[in-house]
Amino acid sequence: MNSAAPTTIPLTSPLAENQRNREELLAAAARVIDSGYYILGSEVAAFEAELAASLGVSGAVGVGSGTDALVLALQAIGVGRGDEVIIPSHTAGPTAAAVAFIGAVPVLADVAPGAHGLDAASVKVALSERTKAIIFVHLYGGTAGFPEVLAVAQAHGVALIEDCAQSQGADIGGKPVGSLGTVGCFSFYPTKNLGAIGDGGAVVSSDEALLDRVRRLRTYGWTRPQYAELAGGQCSRLDELQAAFLRVKLRGLGRNVQRRREIARHYIAGLRGLPVALPEEPAGTTHAYHLFVIRTPDRDALAAHLKTCGVMTGLHYPYAIHQQPAFMAVAKMPASLAETDALIPEILSLPMYADLTDGQAERVIAAVRGFFA
Ligand SMILES: Cc1ncc(COP(=O)(O)O)c(C=O)c1O
């Protein structure tokens, strides 16, 4: 008889996916080591071409991280000191940090009632003659609210940056996120839908001139070797090793997102009828389920109960941008961020990763149901 306690179900597990691809990843590493070429070589070029093709954009530029992708995209658009960039207050810190890093002003907007995406009405209120860009974050992998915000950006002639750090594999009407706005920014942080074995990011667009500026800015602002022409350049290159790993993993992205979606369907069916709000997926869109986030006023007690059941959970995020000291000093706040304030204490992320088994998903569902029984 097996009397061992059931193992803990983690919130995420890049380890499982990397072990599943171990042989191919080791072969990719060996290929790079033996090439003798480690920075901006054939692996980065091939990955950039493969990523662009997968998104239906004309080009991609591999950079050091998702945060750097946002910084470089903002710079390439021409956003600078004192310019305003509208962002949601409900997002990962790096969205705001990237804006603040270049001396621009993050102007905070709210999410739509009962939703996680930027609210177009709140964006309209935040617009001013100094607005240079809007960053729409496809938070958790969902796209709800994007078309309305895109329409506002277009009507006001403002650039729209898609923060796709959490949404690789999502689409609207079959068009991948990252290809819908002025420019798309991706993160390959290890737990992301497409995760490196270290840091990485990419800027994607079909605006060749913009991509060219990003390429220059990621390498010291050089327009030719040792000749810095663009101000604000830095060193932020995706390296050959990460690009080689990402090429392996990009081939499995579609399958992994399908699996995340299967798990989400399983959760949604299993949790329906409970007093929890479930993720939204507007008709005609594909949610990439980087995170599976539910909402309940009993959040803290539910999280504690799930922990006793061996089910790990997360908070994405425990603090909104307007609740963090580093951003309070630089951000412009609207009179109210009521929806964000209301959701922060109620959101809870359940385990979600492509290698989660059906049995584990059932354990998660049973544990949540057990709490409300
Ligand atoms: C929405 C969002 N934007 C930007 C980033 C920054 O990505 P990175 O950690 O690769 O710098 C993240 C990563 O956590 C994110 O979730």
The ligand as a Gaussian input file, in Angstrom:
#p B3LYP/6-31G(d) Opt

LIG

0 1
 C        3.247000      42.012000     -17.654000
 C        4.739000      41.952000     -17.580000
 N        5.463000      42.907000     -18.204000
 C        6.799000      42.887000     -18.194000
 C        7.506000      41.887000     -17.546000
 C        8.998000      41.957000     -17.505000
 O        9.635000      40.827000     -18.056000
 P       11.104000      40.411000     -17.563000
 O       10.977000      39.781000     -16.216000
 O       11.571000      39.461000     -18.628000
 O       11.935000      41.646000     -17.532000
 C        6.797000      40.867000     -16.895000
 C        7.520000      39.776000     -16.229000
 O        7.342000      39.452000     -15.117000
 C        5.382000      40.901000     -16.910000
 O        4.651000      39.948000     -16.316000

